[in-house]
Amino acid sequence: MNGEIEKKEQKKAFLQSYQALNFSIKTLGNLLAGFEEEQNHLLSVLQGDSGTDLAAEMNDIFSSFRKQLGEKNQICKIIVKNVSRMDSEIEKNILLLKYISGYTWEEISEMTNYSLRQVYNIHNHALKHFPM
């Protein structure tokens, strides 16, 4: 029983990571775009070896950011793919509404016309069926 609860909590944490990853992707993407714009301006001002060295360092940093963005995007895709593979449409919808779209339990209850208790029960079943 304890292992079952632990596995359910791991699945929930995995699903919850989507929102944080998505926020991080947007933030990193915006930072990267801004930095790349600044890099072009800075490099046009700097000339010679110092400009070349700075460009190389900045390219390494941007490369690291792009790699992080790619990894975070990949995890988000895996989460959505795993939810979409579920058999039960209502369980799939509850997980999508909660973890991907970020709705509250009350909003989900209202949207689906299920009572709050029913939404919790469906969610509980959905976690059992969610493929990790």
C-alpha positions as CSV (number, residue, x, y, z in Angstrom):
1,M,0.0,0.0,0.0
2,N,2.8,2.4,0.9
3,G,4.5,1.8,-2.4
4,E,1.3,2.5,-4.2
5,I,0.9,5.9,-2.5
6,E,4.6,6.7,-3.2
7,K,4.1,5.9,-6.9
8,K,1.0,8.0,-7.1
9,E,2.9,10.9,-5.5
10,Q,5.7,10.5,-8.0
11,K,3.2,10.6,-10.9
12,K,1.6,13.7,-9.4
13,A,5.0,15.4,-9.0
14,F,5.9,14.5,-12.6
15,L,2.6,16.0,-13.9
16,Q,3.0,19.1,-11.7
17,S,6.5,19.7,-13.1
18,Y,4.8,20.7,-16.4
19,Q,3.7,24.1,-15.2
20,A,7.1,25.0,-13.7
21,L,8.9,23.7,-16.8
22,N,6.6,25.7,-19.1
23,F,7.3,28.9,-17.1
24,S,11.0,28.2,-17.2
25,I,10.9,27.6,-21.0
26,K,9.1,31.0,-21.5
27,T,11.5,32.8,-19.2
28,L,14.6,31.3,-20.7
29,G,13.4,31.9,-24.2
30,N,12.7,35.6,-23.5
31,L,16.1,36.0,-21.7
32,L,17.8,34.3,-24.6
33,A,16.2,36.5,-27.2
34,G,17.0,39.6,-25.2
35,F,20.6,38.6,-24.6
36,E,21.2,37.7,-28.3
37,E,19.9,41.1,-29.3
38,E,22.3,42.7,-26.8
39,Q,25.1,40.5,-28.0
40,N,24.8,41.9,-31.5
41,H,24.8,45.4,-30.2
42,L,27.8,44.8,-27.9
43,L,29.8,43.1,-30.6
44,S,29.3,45.9,-33.0
45,V,30.8,48.3,-30.4
46,L,33.7,46.0,-29.4
47,Q,36.3,45.2,-32.0
48,G,39.4,43.0,-32.2
49,D,40.3,40.2,-29.9
50,S,38.2,41.3,-26.9
51,G,35.1,41.2,-29.1
52,T,36.0,37.8,-30.5
53,D,36.6,36.4,-27.0
54,L,33.4,37.8,-25.7
55,A,31.5,36.5,-28.7
56,A,32.9,33.0,-28.0
57,E,31.9,33.1,-24.3
58,M,28.5,34.4,-25.1
59,N,27.9,31.7,-27.7
60,D,28.8,29.1,-25.1
61,I,26.3,30.6,-22.7
62,F,23.6,30.7,-25.3
63,S,24.3,27.2,-26.4
64,S,23.9,26.1,-22.7
65,F,20.5,28.0,-22.6
66,R,19.4,26.4,-25.8
67,K,20.3,22.9,-24.5
68,Q,18.3,23.6,-21.3
69,L,15.3,24.8,-23.4
70,G,15.5,21.6,-25.5
71,E,15.6,19.4,-22.4
72,K,12.7,21.2,-20.8
73,N,10.6,21.1,-24.0
74,Q,11.3,17.3,-24.3
75,I,10.0,16.6,-20.7
76,C,6.9,18.7,-21.4
77,K,6.3,16.7,-24.6
78,I,6.7,13.4,-22.7
79,I,4.1,14.6,-20.1
80,V,1.5,15.5,-22.7
81,K,2.2,12.4,-24.7
82,N,1.8,10.2,-21.6
83,V,-1.5,11.9,-20.7
84,S,-2.8,11.6,-24.3
85,R,-2.0,7.8,-24.3
86,M,-4.5,7.2,-21.5
87,D,-7.7,5.2,-22.4
88,S,-10.3,7.1,-20.4
89,E,-11.2,10.4,-22.0
90,I,-12.5,11.9,-18.7
91,E,-9.4,10.9,-16.8
92,K,-7.3,12.3,-19.6
93,N,-9.3,15.6,-19.6
94,I,-9.0,15.9,-15.8
95,L,-5.2,15.6,-16.0
96,L,-4.9,18.0,-18.9
97,L,-7.1,20.6,-17.2
98,K,-5.3,20.3,-13.9
99,Y,-1.7,19.9,-14.8
100,I,-1.3,21.2,-18.4
101,S,-3.8,24.1,-18.4
102,G,-3.5,24.8,-14.6
103,Y,-7.1,25.1,-13.7
104,T,-8.2,24.7,-10.0
105,W,-10.3,21.8,-8.8
106,E,-13.4,24.1,-8.6
107,E,-12.9,25.3,-12.1
108,I,-12.6,21.7,-13.4
109,S,-15.7,20.7,-11.5
110,E,-17.6,23.6,-13.1
111,M,-16.3,22.9,-16.6
112,T,-17.0,19.1,-16.5
113,N,-20.3,19.3,-14.6
114,Y,-19.0,16.9,-12.0
115,S,-19.1,17.5,-8.3
116,L,-15.9,18.3,-6.6
117,R,-15.9,14.8,-5.0
118,Q,-16.3,13.2,-8.4
119,V,-13.4,15.2,-9.8
120,Y,-11.2,14.1,-7.0
121,N,-12.2,10.5,-7.5
122,I,-11.6,10.7,-11.2
123,H,-8.2,12.3,-10.6
124,N,-7.3,9.5,-8.1
125,H,-8.2,6.9,-10.7
126,A,-6.4,8.8,-13.4
127,L,-3.1,8.8,-11.4
128,K,-3.4,5.1,-11.0
129,H,-3.7,4.7,-14.8
130,F,-1.2,7.4,-15.8
131,P,1.8,5.7,-17.6
132,M,5.1,7.0,-16.2
